[in-house]
């Protein structure tokens, strides 16, 4: 048994855990011909595809500046992952959605996530995974409270 001093700190564990998904997603995207997807692109495409999330919410969750968000969206549009058009109900707003290429890339992202989730289920019990989800949700709530104070 390792001592507390030898155990990795939670931020290091979270970074490594995120890396498990990131590596799987990158490999899946590369095998599908989506090597040009920019950093944070998979998150945006997955959010739009899986949850119909608004771009505004996704960008807020990424925690990037408005300029960086605008550049990311411009890149996703230019590379054919997203389309952008004037909203017919409110001409001051833009409608953004997945193109066929964006949908295919989002499917690749989802396949990679499912693969890692399946591997995790082989290594951990259902109860352990439920505990992990609960703790990660608590960290998310802490972030939301902290962000609201800024």
N, C-alpha and C positions, 0 to 999 in steps of 0.2 A: 504494500500500500504506500502510495506517495504521500509525503507530508504536505501540509497546506502551502509551505514555502516553495515546494517543487511544482505545484499545480499552476497551469497557465492562468493568467488573469482573464476575466470574462471578455474584455474588449479583444484580446488576442484570439480567443476561441470564436468569437463572432466573426472576426475578419477571416479566419481560416474556414469557417463554415460557409460564409458567403462565397469564398473562393471555390468551394466544391461545386456550387451552382454555376458560378461564372465560367469555370473551366469547361463544364459540361455544355453550357450554352454556347460558348465560343466554338467548341468542336462541332456541335450540331449545326451551327450557322455556317461554318466553313464547309462542311460536307454538303450543304444545300446551296452553296454559291453566294452566300451573303456576307462575305468577308469585309465589305465596305460599310457595314452597319456601324455607326459611331458609338462611342462610349455612351451609356445611358439610353441608347436607342432600343435595345431589347426591352427595357423596363417600360418605355413609352408604348411601344407596339403591343406588348403583352397586356398592359393596362387597358388600352383601347379595345383590343380584341376580346379579352376575357371578362372585363367588367364594364365596358362602355364608359370608362372613366373619362371625365372631362380633362382636356389638356391642362387647364388651369390647375386642377387638383393634382395631376401627375407631376407637374413642374414644381408645385409647392412641396410635394413629398420628396422630390429629389433634392430640394434645398439649394438650388442654383439661382444665380442672379437672373433678372429678366433678360439681360443681354445674352447670357449663356443659353437660356431657354429658347430665345428667338433664333440663335445660331443653330441649335440642335434641330428645331423644327424646320428651319430653312434647309439644312442638310438632308433631313429625312424626306422632304418634298423633292429636292433636287435629285436625290438618288432613287426616287421612285417608290418609296415606302409609304408615304402619306400623300393625300391630295388636300388642297386648300382651296376653298371657294367662298364667295360671299354668301352669307346666310340669307336666304330669301325672305325670312320673317323679320329680320333686323339687319339691314344693310350695313350697319356699323360693326357687325360681328362677322367673324370668319367661321366656317364649318370646316373641321379637319377630320379626315377619316382614313382608313386603310385602303391602299390600292391592292390589286391582286398580288403584287410582289410583297407588300407589307403584310398581307394576310398569310402568305406562305412563310415569311420570316417569323411571324408570330406563332404559327403552328410549329415551326422548328424550335423556338424558344420553349413552348409548352412541352414538347416531347422531351427536351433535355431536363426540364424541371421534374417531369413525371419519372424519368429514369433515376434521378438523384433521390426523389421521394421513395421510390421502390427500394433502392439500396438502403436507405435509412430504415425502412420498415423491416428489412432483413436483419439489421443490427440492433434495433431497439424494440422494446415492447410498445404496444398501443398506449399503455399508461405513461411510459416515458415520453413518447411523442406528444401526448396530450399535455404533459407537464412542460415540455419544451415550448409548445405553442402558447401556453398560459404565461410563461415567463417572458417570451418574446413580445406578447401582447402588452404585458405590463411595461416593458421597456419602451414600446411604441407610445403608450400613454404618458410616460415620463417625458419623452421627447416632445409630445404635443403640448404638455403643460409648460415645459421649459421654453419652447418656441413661442408660445403665446405671451410669455413674459418679456420677450425681446422687443 
